């Protein structure tokens, strides 16, 4: 049997042959020389036998104890002792052991938990399917997305996740200062705050209840977005550091950040429209909330590290991740008077969360994954952090209980901080919520909300005709319905009155004056006398005689006919007074009218055939010809028409060169001197003769008469570039 020996460790000083017993010294003297293999322990040469032994080589040993050869590491020393011919005859067995330092037992965690023994295989036990491929890294790796079944739910877990993913330190600092709780540990006081000021608490819904069909994969979404950017009609917008831009290179960079995120300059892509998400694929589940006016499916792209500042949406909303991957954190706050006052105090400052974040009350945090959908109440304040890049879908809707939230927001005048387009949209959503409320038996809430913002609605309706029209329609429908029969007005002069009593009181005290005037009950208010409506006419110049002819109907806009029009063609009016291609006669092309034509309520209805003259090919030449003919037609109708036409003619005066105007003026003066068409409005009367003022009187006239071009191509007169056709005929 070979002898098993191990080098001995001792805390004492190195022993010599003289200090050892006599038998040991004699044996050491007879043994050949030995070399110290390492510096970790005391070296005893007699412990290294010549042959037939098992040597335990520790990782710290670097020198052969027999020949003194120094090697790089312990593994090469083991190879040296077993493979070199000089030691092969010694019949040594070399085995590795742990180092001389004491090994600490690691605490048991997820990584070092011993796997349970495999149960005995039976006919009824199946092998579980692996959740991850063999070569896939564990979810704890920073470069891998977080698994949907293990998102960071608590505030502290979310902070640790941001620190591990190396978010901006300022972002982490702001997030730490927020007072957030989860739906699992929400207090009754916070729950009551949400129900009092936002009608319900935000909640998480299973995504399978909201998607009517199979969602597209990340690869399909990526390809559809690239295809949309190639389209010339693309309407997507890129948000860079809070500023919108339509740069195509920035949009491509935002898509690239899905794979290679940028911590300091993340981009957001909004207003994505693609056929890959058809209508009705993302809906509101039944039984969750009584939703109405479900519309406006929005798709946006948010890469990792992108943070959305504290804001509020104009309606209730659902938000869901479209693809298979993605992780977001929502921090939501109710619309309490305290939070609303703090939000308004920030003004137009973009860093709202840094300013008022620690002072907000009732905060809740929700992790959003691809398996969940978040339901946000109406107008609630919220901020979003993207922990893993994804495509997000959002859906707007309203509820009968949302009308009170709109009233609180409008009465606090927070909407004044918004852009004009969003502010207009907020008032429209209030009218929708008011109608939804009284039609679904929430009449008391609807009336109370209307009274709370009646002054603001009247002020807004005075400058927004479309809003006034829609609000008047909704109020008329409410006052003529059965819902307004037995209502107690909450104002000081109200009370539970009869059918006519409440309606008359509401019309007299709380609705717009235009509605009272329409219903014929002004309640003693003075009204302006009605003006006699002027009959509109459509004038067309005949292709043969160039005389104006009145034709039935009217069509608002300019027409440039490519061929002679039929006699007296019908001109139906387009939608809401605007010219449409369907209302134009055959063979006619639509030409954009002057910008200020409708602004001055001058809606001339006419169609003019193309005159055979080379001026058509000039820049804006044909439009100049049309304008001059119509101007000559409407001059006899009065001074008011001339003044309105002069104002709208400035649009062409700034865009057309002076030589083109001079040529147009000379052409039509020659044609109208040869034949003088009669005005239809003044039958039997002739158009007044055109008198060319002299140089002295031209300075006193309101306009400046253009004369024929001189030899240099410039018109005569003091102001050749700013001159336009004479308005004094």
Secondary structure as UniProt FT lines:
FT   STRAND          3..4
FT   TURN            17..19
FT   HELIX           22..30
FT   HELIX           45..47
FT   STRAND          53..58
FT   TURN            59..60
FT   TURN            65..67
FT   HELIX           74..83
FT   HELIX           85..88
FT   TURN            89..90
FT   STRAND          92..97
FT   TURN            110..112
FT   TURN            123..124
FT   TURN            134..135
FT   TURN            139..140
FT   TURN            142..143
FT   HELIX           148..150
FT   HELIX           155..164
FT   TURN            165..166
FT   HELIX           169..176
FT   STRAND          180..181
FT   TURN            183..184
FT   HELIX           188..198
FT   STRAND          203..206
FT   HELIX           207..209
FT   HELIX           218..230
FT   TURN            232..233
FT   STRAND          237..240
FT   TURN            241..242
FT   STRAND          243..245
FT   HELIX           248..256
FT   TURN            257..259
FT   STRAND          267..270
FT   TURN            275..276
FT   TURN            279..280
FT   TURN            286..288
FT   STRAND          291..302
FT   TURN            304..305
FT   STRAND          307..311
FT   STRAND          316..321
FT   STRAND          327..333
FT   HELIX           337..345
FT   TURN            346..348
FT   HELIX           352..356
FT   HELIX           357..359
FT   STRAND          363..368
FT   TURN            370..371
FT   STRAND          372..376
FT   TURN            378..379
FT   STRAND          381..388
FT   STRAND          390..399
FT   HELIX           400..402
FT   HELIX           403..411
FT   TURN            412..413
FT   HELIX           414..417
FT   HELIX           420..439
FT   TURN            440..441
FT   HELIX           443..452
FT   HELIX           454..461
FT   TURN            462..463
FT   HELIX           465..479
FT   HELIX           482..484
FT   TURN            492..493
FT   HELIX           499..509
FT   HELIX           513..518
FT   TURN            519..520
FT   TURN            523..524
FT   STRAND          538..541
FT   TURN            543..545
FT   STRAND          548..551
FT   STRAND          557..561
FT   TURN            567..568
FT   HELIX           575..577
FT   HELIX           581..583
FT   TURN            586..587
FT   STRAND          588..591
FT   TURN            595..601
FT   STRAND          605..609
FT   HELIX           614..617
FT   TURN            619..620
FT   HELIX           621..634
FT   HELIX           635..637
FT   HELIX           639..653
FT   TURN            654..655
FT   HELIX           658..674
FT   TURN            680..681
FT   TURN            683..684
FT   HELIX           695..698
FT   TURN            699..700
FT   TURN            711..712
FT   TURN            720..722
//
